[in-house]
Amino acid sequence: CAVEAAHVLSEIAKNEEMKKPCIEADLVLTLIPLLESTDQEMLLHAGRAIGRICYDNRDLQEELVKVGVIPSLVRILTDYAENEPLVHVALLALYNLADLDSAKEALSITTVAGQLVKQLRRAESHERLEIVFEVLQALAENDALKVQLVDAGVPEVLSEILLRLQGSSQAEDTCIVRAASDLIVSLLLGGSRCTLLSRELKVAKNNAKSIVLILARHENNQGKDSLNSEFASLVSIIVFLTSLTCLVLPLSSDGNCLRMVQLGVIHQLLDLLEKHVQSGDTSVQQAALSALQNLAIPVVSRVQMLEEGIAERIEALLRSESPPVQFKLLGTLRMLADGQADAAEILGHDPMLLNRLVQWCSVSDHSGICREANRLLASILHHNRSQEVVKAFQAAQGVKHLVSMTTSEHAALQNEALNALAIASAIDLETLEEPFKESQLVQSLHKLLQDDNTSPEVKYNSMGLLCRLLNSGDLRQEIEEDKIKDTLERLCSHSNADVVKEAFTTLQVLRGET
């Protein structure tokens, strides 16, 4: 009788006009306990009735989560995985609830990740894959669930799907390929850097060979320079994952990294970046930039990438207004400049880039972009050896931002700024003298030396910069007027030996003894 009643309610709830009476009669709260039944027909009809009554009603959906519907849905997926109609009802329910933060929180303490992997493997229709993809995409917005999904093997199953469908010209397959590619990006991008790296490495290890196989097949079929639109997104994801083998697989182990270069991966990525910055497809841009970042980890790769013209071509992305893409762009360029004087000079000679970096340094809405822009400016100055770059840097009004960076709450950023300014001062102090005075650099350095909370390394580098500034008559006068000499004398009894040594050295330079 109860099963029949649930069936009748599920049919009644199909009618939009009947939803309100069902809600007013509190039928949802009456139906929810039925989801604990072991009768599969009961579960099917009760689930359908609840889903239809609560569809597009956020308040009711929140109430469902509050009274514990999430564990019941996961139990259905777990206990009745082969009952297709029942699984369909449970997946639709998750799809409708997954956008709620409360639902994500409830799902994070269940085994939903493993159950969704099982459903991905079992899915035989495009419709079923699309529903599971939609649920996964919503859950991937939650950091805790994102980690669980990767640990459960979702990227590996997606890789298998891509392998199975690659080369297909059917419109439905193309949609699935694109959705799977976007989902991999969602799973692997964002979150804390340590967690992200751990997930990337796991996926790279499990998918490297199949990914390279796809690239090889595509090259044999169409050639390096004929990426079609259906394959573009897939290639960006493939390269993103494959490039991570640089971190975990020696080149001699299976040749995956070497094979990537032979396949023209860098050119493919650059083509994708230039194409998708125009179309505004940020997921592809992020994936391609992640690949470039990982390819730039070995120094030998950076040299190769510079020879391939990546520094100039990647700047086309400066037109992007997407904060995640801007963040990736800045990180990629900084990696290229790190330890590479040629790269620093190329970047430092680009007035458009320098002006955009200075603009980003002033952005208050996106602290990550502001920080990365400052770090890239510091890196360009640090690794540069050209007077022209120092002059261009000053013309773009970048000095004040690095002076401000010396007072950052992060010691690492302070040291990057101090070292960059010291090297630039050694190259062309005359150009920097006036902006140093305007930005009150001497006074900022004095505060760092006086502050007991300043780290020894920052104090050491601050004195190193002071020694450079003493070569300017005007700046020497400021140093003397600010009575930094007294502070240096006190630092001669500092607990850190390096600070003590540098304090003695700086005092000697100040007194004209060296």
C-alpha positions in Angstrom: 0.0 0.0 0.0 2.8 2.4 0.9 4.6 1.6 -2.4 1.5 2.4 -4.3 0.9 5.6 -2.4 4.4 6.7 -3.2 3.9 5.9 -6.8 0.7 7.9 -7.0 2.5 10.9 -5.3 5.3 10.7 -7.8 2.8 10.9 -10.7 0.9 13.7 -9.1 4.1 15.7 -8.6 4.6 15.7 -12.4 1.9 18.4 -12.5 3.3 21.8 -11.7 0.0 23.0 -10.2 0.0 20.0 -7.8 3.4 20.8 -6.2 2.1 23.6 -3.9 -0.6 21.4 -2.3 2.0 18.6 -1.8 4.3 21.1 -0.1 1.5 22.6 2.1 0.6 19.1 3.2 4.2 18.4 4.3 4.4 15.4 2.1 8.2 15.8 1.6 8.9 15.3 5.3 6.5 12.3 5.2 8.4 10.8 2.2 11.9 11.2 3.4 11.9 8.3 6.0 10.9 6.0 3.1 14.4 6.5 1.6 15.6 4.2 4.4 13.6 1.4 3.0 15.2 -1.7 1.5 12.4 -2.1 -1.0 13.8 -0.9 -4.3 10.4 0.0 -5.8 9.6 2.0 -2.7 12.9 3.9 -3.0 12.3 4.6 -6.7 8.8 6.1 -6.3 9.6 8.0 -3.1 12.8 9.4 -4.7 10.9 10.5 -7.8 8.2 12.1 -5.7 10.6 14.0 -3.5 12.7 15.1 -6.5 9.7 16.4 -8.5 8.2 18.3 -5.5 11.5 19.9 -4.5 12.7 20.7 -8.0 13.8 24.3 -8.4 12.8 25.1 -4.8 15.9 26.1 -2.9 14.3 26.4 0.5 12.9 22.8 0.3 16.3 21.6 -1.0 18.1 23.1 1.9 15.5 21.4 4.2 16.2 18.0 2.5 19.9 18.4 3.3 19.2 19.4 6.8 17.1 16.4 7.6 19.7 14.0 6.2 18.8 13.1 2.6 22.4 13.1 1.4 23.5 9.8 3.2 20.4 8.1 1.9 21.2 9.1 -1.7 24.8 7.8 -1.3 23.5 4.6 0.2 21.3 4.1 -2.9 24.3 4.5 -5.2 26.2 2.1 -3.0 23.7 -0.7 -2.4 21.8 -0.6 -5.7 24.5 0.4 -8.2 23.1 -2.0 -10.8 19.5 -0.7 -10.6 19.6 1.8 -13.5 16.2 3.6 -12.8 17.0 3.9 -9.1 20.5 5.1 -9.8 19.2 7.6 -12.2 16.8 9.1 -9.6 19.7 9.3 -7.0 22.0 11.0 -9.6 19.3 13.5 -10.5 18.8 14.3 -6.9 22.5 14.9 -6.3 22.6 17.0 -9.5 19.8 19.2 -8.1 21.4 19.5 -4.6 25.1 19.7 -5.5 25.2 23.5 -5.9 24.3 23.9 -2.2 27.2 24.5 0.1 25.4 22.5 2.8 25.1 19.6 0.4 28.8 19.7 -0.5 29.7 19.7 3.2 27.4 16.7 3.8 28.8 14.8 0.8 32.4 15.4 2.0 31.9 12.9 4.8 30.5 10.2 2.6 31.9 7.8 0.1 30.2 9.6 -2.8 33.5 10.0 -4.7 34.0 6.2 -5.0 30.4 5.7 -6.0 30.6 8.3 -8.8 33.7 6.6 -10.1 31.8 3.3 -10.3 28.9 5.1 -12.2 31.4 6.6 -14.6 32.8 3.2 -15.4 29.3 1.7 -15.8 27.8 4.5 -17.9 26.9 3.3 -21.4 24.9 6.3 -22.6 25.8 9.9 -23.2 22.9 11.0 -21.0 24.3 9.1 -18.0 27.8 10.4 -18.5 26.5 14.0 -18.8 24.6 13.7 -15.5 27.6 12.3 -13.7 29.8 15.0 -15.2 27.4 17.7 -14.0 27.5 16.3 -10.4 31.3 16.0 -10.5 31.7 19.5 -11.8 29.6 20.9 -9.0 31.4 18.9 -6.3 34.8 19.9 -7.7 34.1 23.5 -6.5 34.7 22.2 -2.9 38.4 21.7 -2.0 37.8 18.7 0.3 35.6 16.9 -2.3 38.1 17.8 -5.0 40.8 15.9 -3.2 38.5 13.0 -2.6 37.5 12.8 -6.3 41.1 12.7 -7.4 42.1 10.1 -4.8 39.1 8.0 -5.9 40.5 8.0 -9.4 38.1 10.3 -11.3 40.9 11.7 -13.6 42.0 8.2 -14.5 38.5 7.2 -15.5 38.2 10.4 -17.5 41.4 9.6 -19.2 40.0 6.2 -20.2 36.9 7.9 -21.6 39.1 10.3 -23.6 41.1 7.4 -25.0 38.0 5.6 -26.0 36.4 8.6 -27.8 39.5 10.2 -29.3 39.2 10.4 -33.0 35.4 10.2 -33.1 33.7 12.7 -35.3 30.2 12.3 -33.7 28.8 15.5 -32.2 27.8 13.6 -29.0 31.3 12.2 -28.5 32.8 15.7 -29.0 30.6 17.1 -26.3 31.7 14.3 -23.9 35.3 14.9 -24.7 35.0 18.6 -24.0 33.1 18.0 -20.8 35.7 15.5 -19.6 38.5 17.9 -20.4 36.9 20.7 -18.6 36.3 18.5 -15.6 39.9 17.4 -15.4 40.9 21.1 -15.4 38.4 21.8 -12.5 39.9 18.9 -10.5 43.5 19.8 -11.0 43.5 23.5 -10.8 43.0 25.7 -7.7 43.3 24.8 -4.0 46.5 24.9 -2.0 49.7 24.5 -4.0 50.9 21.5 -1.9 47.7 19.7 -2.3 47.5 20.6 -6.0 51.1 19.3 -6.7 50.3 16.0 -4.9 47.2 15.5 -7.0 49.0 16.5 -10.3 51.8 14.0 -9.7 49.3 11.2 -8.9 47.4 11.8 -12.1 50.7 12.2 -14.2 52.0 8.8 -12.9 48.8 7.0 -13.7 48.1 8.5 -17.1 51.5 9.4 -18.7 51.7 6.6 -21.2 48.1 6.8 -22.4 48.4 10.5 -22.8 51.5 10.3 -24.9 49.8 7.6 -27.0 47.0 10.0 -27.8 49.4 12.7 -28.9 51.3 10.3 -31.1 48.1 9.0 -32.8 46.9 12.5 -33.4 50.2 13.5 -34.9 50.2 10.5 -37.2 46.6 11.2 -38.3 46.7 15.0 -38.8 50.2 16.4 -38.3 51.6 18.8 -35.7 50.1 22.0 -37.2 46.6 20.9 -37.9 44.8 20.9 -34.5 41.1 20.9 -35.2 38.6 22.6 -32.9 37.3 19.3 -31.5 40.7 18.2 -30.4 42.0 21.6 -29.1 40.7 21.3 -25.6 41.7 17.7 -25.3 45.3 18.4 -26.4 45.6 21.2 -23.8 44.5 18.8 -21.0 46.7 16.0 -22.3 49.7 18.2 -22.4 48.9 19.6 -19.0 49.0 16.1 -17.5 51.8 14.8 -19.6 54.1 17.7 -18.8 54.0 16.7 -15.1 56.0 13.6 -16.0 59.0 16.0 -16.0 58.6 15.9 -12.2 58.3 12.1 -11.7 59.8 10.3 -14.7 63.4 10.5 -15.7 63.8 11.2 -19.4 65.5 7.9 -19.9 62.8 5.9 -18.2 60.2 5.8 -20.9 60.9 8.8 -23.1 57.6 10.5 -22.4 59.1 14.0 -21.9 61.4 13.6 -24.9 58.5 12.4 -27.0 56.5 15.5 -26.0 59.2 17.8 -27.4 59.4 15.7 -30.6 55.7 16.0 -31.0 55.9 19.8 -31.0 54.1 20.2 -27.7 55.4 23.8 -27.0 54.2 25.0 -30.4 50.8 23.3 -29.9 50.4 25.0 -26.5 51.3 28.4 -27.9 48.8 27.9 -30.8 46.1 27.0 -28.3 46.9 30.0 -26.0 46.7 32.5 -28.9 43.5 30.9 -30.2 41.7 30.7 -26.9 42.6 34.1 -25.6 40.5 35.4 -28.5 37.6 33.0 -27.9 37.7 33.6 -24.1 37.9 29.9 -23.2 39.6 30.3 -19.8 39.6 26.6 -19.0 41.8 25.8 -22.0 44.0 28.8 -21.2 44.5 27.7 -17.6 45.3 24.1 -18.7 47.8 25.2 -21.3 49.5 27.6 -18.9 49.8 24.9 -16.3 51.5 22.7 -18.9 53.9 25.5 -19.7 54.7 26.0 -16.0 55.5 22.4 -15.5 57.6 22.2 -18.7 59.6 25.2 -17.4 60.7 23.4 -14.2 63.9 21.9 -15.6 66.4 24.7 -16.6 67.2 23.0 -19.9 63.5 23.2 -20.8 63.5 27.0 -20.1 66.3 27.5 -22.6 64.4 25.5 -25.2 61.2 27.4 -24.5 63.0 30.7 -24.9 64.4 29.5 -28.2 60.8 28.6 -29.2 59.7 32.2 -28.6 57.4 31.5 -25.7 58.2 34.7 -23.8 57.0 36.9 -26.7 54.0 34.7 -27.8 52.6 34.1 -24.3 52.2 37.9 -23.8 49.1 37.7 -26.1 47.4 36.5 -23.0 47.8 39.9 -21.4 44.5 40.7 -23.1 42.7 38.3 -20.9 40.6 39.7 -18.1 40.3 36.4 -16.3 42.0 36.6 -12.8 42.9 32.8 -12.8 44.5 33.1 -16.3 46.3 36.3 -15.3 47.7 34.5 -12.2 48.9 31.6 -14.2 50.5 33.9 -16.8 52.4 35.7 -14.2 53.7 32.5 -12.6 54.7 31.1 -16.0 56.7 34.2 -16.9 58.4 34.3 -13.5 59.5 30.7 -13.9 61.0 31.6 -17.3 62.9 34.6 -15.9 64.2 32.6 -12.9 68.0 32.3 -13.4 67.8 33.2 -17.0 69.3 36.6 -17.9 68.2 36.3 -21.5 64.6 35.8 -20.5 64.8 38.7 -18.0 66.1 41.0 -20.7 63.4 40.0 -23.2 60.7 40.6 -20.6 62.3 43.8 -19.3 62.5 45.3 -22.8 58.7 45.0 -23.3 57.1 48.3 -22.2 53.6 46.8 -22.6 54.4 44.0 -20.2 56.0 46.3 -17.7 53.1 48.7 -17.7 50.6 45.9 -17.3 52.6 44.5 -14.4 52.6 47.8 -12.7 48.9 48.0 -13.2 48.4 44.6 -11.7 50.6 45.7 -8.7 47.9 48.2 -7.9 45.0 45.8 -8.1 43.4 45.5 -4.6 40.6 43.0 -5.5 42.9 40.2 -6.4 45.8 39.9 -3.8 47.2 36.9 -5.5 47.6 38.7 -8.8 49.1 41.7 -7.1 51.6 39.5 -5.3 52.6 37.6 -8.4 53.0 40.8 -10.4 55.4 42.2 -7.8 57.3 38.9 -7.8 57.7 39.0 -11.6 58.9 42.6 -11.5 61.4 41.6 -8.8 62.5 38.5 -10.8 63.1 40.6 -14.0 65.3 43.1 -12.1 67.1 40.3 -10.2 68.2 38.3 -13.2 68.7 41.3 -15.5 72.1 42.7 -16.4 71.1 45.5 -18.7 71.0 49.3 -18.0 68.3 49.6 -20.6 66.0 47.3 -18.6 66.6 49.3 -15.4 65.7 52.5 -17.3 62.5 50.8 -18.8 61.6 49.6 -15.3 61.8 53.1 -13.9 59.9 54.6 -16.9 57.1 52.2 -16.1 57.1 53.4 -12.5 57.8 50.0 -11.1 60.3 51.1 -8.4 57.7 52.2 -5.8 56.0 48.8 -5.9 59.2 46.9 -5.1 60.0 49.4 -2.3 56.5 48.6 -1.0 57.2 44.9 -1.4 60.2 45.3 1.0 57.6 45.8 3.8 55.5 42.7 3.0 54.4 40.5 5.8 56.2 37.6 4.1 60.0 37.4 4.5 60.4 35.6 1.2 58.8 38.4 -0.7 60.8 41.0 1.2 64.1 39.3 0.3 63.1 39.0 -3.4 62.5 42.8 -3.5 65.6 43.7 -1.5 67.9 41.5 -3.7 66.3 42.8 -6.9 66.7 46.4 -5.9 70.3 45.8 -4.8 71.2 44.3 -8.2 69.5 47.1 -10.1 71.3 49.6 -7.9 74.6 48.0 -8.9 73.7 48.3 -12.6 72.4 51.9 -12.7 72.0 53.7 -9.4 71.8 57.1 -11.1 68.5 56.2 -12.8 67.0 54.8 -9.6 68.2 57.6 -7.2 65.2 59.9 -7.6 62.4 57.2 -7.4 64.2 55.8 -4.3 64.0 59.2 -2.7 60.3 59.6 -3.7 59.4 56.2 -2.3 61.4 56.8 0.9 63.4 53.6 0.5 66.0 54.6 3.0 63.4 55.2 5.7 61.8 51.8 4.9 65.1 50.0 5.3 65.8 51.8 8.6 62.5 50.5 10.0 63.3 47.0 8.9 66.6 47.2 10.7 65.0 48.6 13.8 62.2 46.1 14.0 62.9 43.2 16.3 60.4 41.1 14.4 62.3 41.4 11.1 64.0 38.1 10.2 67.8 38.0 10.2 67.9 37.3 6.4 65.8 40.4 5.7 68.1 42.5 8.0 71.1 41.1 6.2 69.7 41.9 2.7 68.6 45.4 3.8 72.1 46.2 4.8 73.4 44.8 1.5 71.1 47.2 -0.3 72.2 50.1 2.0 75.8 49.5 0.9 74.7 50.0 -2.7 72.8 53.2 -1.9 75.8 54.7 -0.2 77.4 55.2 -3.6 74.9 58.0 -4.2 75.7 61.3 -2.6 72.0 62.3 -2.0 71.0 58.9 -0.7 74.1 58.8 1.6 72.9 62.1 3.0 69.5 60.6 3.7 71.1 57.6 5.4 73.2 59.9 7.7 70.3 62.2 8.5 68.1 59.2 9.4 70.8 58.2 12.0 71.0 54.6 10.6 74.5 54.5 12.0 73.2 54.2 15.5 71.0 51.2 14.5 73.9 49.5 12.7 76.0 49.8 15.8 73.3 48.1 17.9 73.1 45.3 15.3 76.8 44.6 15.9 75.7 42.8 19.0 72.8 40.9 17.3 72.4 37.2 18.0 72.8 36.2 14.4 76.4 36.0 13.2 75.6 37.0 9.6 73.7 40.1 10.7 76.6 41.1 12.9 79.2 40.6 10.1 77.0 42.6 7.6 76.5 45.4 10.2 80.2 45.8 10.6 80.7 45.9 6.8 78.0 48.4 6.3 79.4 50.6 9.0 82.8 50.5 7.4 81.3 51.6 4.0 79.3 54.4 5.8 82.5 55.7 7.4 84.4 55.5 4.2 86.8 52.9 5.5 86.4 50.6 2.4 
